[in-house]
């Protein structure tokens, strides 16, 4: 994208809506995304920072009046400067606190969306981080009401559930002029932020009101960073900051800005959903649509519901993607039909594995394995269709070979060449020569035996044998029996070939299933790993919070948190156990379904075996071909 576009706007009814043009852009981004959103009071210079993150001087609109320039949420997608095959998505939000807004919850909704969609949240303010600055960040106190982790109220207030998916937090303080000293000692910018978020002891109403937003920031954003920016330029140049040369901007301001950008580039993580699912541009668009539609309906966005909806969309798309991989590969192979069955089966197994890989890469929370089952069933159906097309191509080729080889003999038959004494032996000799040449040319064709069987049934030698005066009646009777035996032998060969092909197909499906099971196991192990990592991050956040409370003398709060930690450990262990059991059930159910498919194929094999020695009724006679 050369320039930003409007991502989320307000419609004529005053409701938030996602712009279709922005969704179309995100739909094309299949890479993981790092999403950086900036929020803060209007006219505090948010857009300038986002332009610098995009590596540009201009892009997001910079206002030069007291009016808020940015409306809704604007988006700019650029290649990530330090992470390969990753897209950096920058979200510039409408300034909070604009007096022109009529909807009282509008700012809260914008702030909530920035939290839900970003992997790094930048809060931009001016001056100092004093109590007013903290109180201006009132929206953070409403997050537990505006965002739900689960569809039920269970564990709704547990901050550990929020920190699993909340973004890291950067406080950017603009136009900062103070010395970084506390009690006469030099401190870092991060220490300055933590000092501003320090809780007061006591339980009075004023203390509770003072502590509440600070507790929320600490709980919801355990990963915090602070940058303090000096004035960028003279007061008269402030309105044209975006067009100034670097020589006209404070070198210290440029240095801090550069440090800020480098930190964001190196420390901002790829956006993930609950349970560790990596978000691509396409998924980000679906998420935004889900969250905005929920907000517009008057409900609070629910992460669990969003994940369920996302899983449905992505899993259906994953099935189609896997199927496309398989089908495009088989269509290329189709151009070489007819082929030996082993060649078709080998390519089927290879493409089936690739299709499963494509599915696994995109699928998410296929909790009962039904989408993988759907992919398997569609691939098996396609495989049968391609086998049928290969057989048809083989049959056509075999018929062409036989037609070419038998043409001289058929012409002799029409002319009555064989209707004479000794004609029967001449006929058998010609037919035998045709058979040898045919077997030489069509020996690898899947329909070779079957087409030959059909051909022999159509060649009627009765009239020739009857007219041959050279043979005695006894000799004619013996030759008739030999004809029947030869035809029966060819029928058995054709049935044996069908049985061999069915066995080969059975083996191909068995190997394909083993490969699917292996990939499924890998996918489940990866999901378990991500779930454990997610739980560890939440646990470490709680432990840091507990240590901080103990250090600062908040024993009662620390003790309460200790109980929360124990409960969190119990729930985490239980969730991991449930997940393992769930995975075991998925594999068991999948195996059972596959065994049923294999049972059907085995039944077909058994029926082939029974029919192998039974000649078809009404078979015509012909001479033996060897």
URDAMO-V751934 format. One line per field, one symbol per residue. burial: # if it has 24 or more other C-alpha atoms within 12 Angstrom, else .. A space follows every 10 residues. Layout:
# URDAMO-V751934
burial->???
This chain:
# URDAMO-V751934
burial->...####### ....#####. .##.##..#. ########## ########## #####..### ####...### ########## .....##### ########.. .....##### ########## ######.### ..######## ####.##### ......#### ########## ######.... ........## .########. .........# ########## ########## ###....#.# ##......#. ..##.##.## #.###.#### ########## ########## ######...# ########.# ########## #######.## #.##..#### ########## ########## #########. ######.### .##..##.## #####.###. ##..##..## ..#....##. ..######.# ##.##..##. .##.###### #######.## ##.###.#.. .....#..## ..##.##### #########. ######.### .##.###.## ..##..##.. ##.######. ###.##.##. ......#... #..##..#.. .#...#..#. ..#..##..# ...#...#.. #...#..#.. .#..#...## #####.
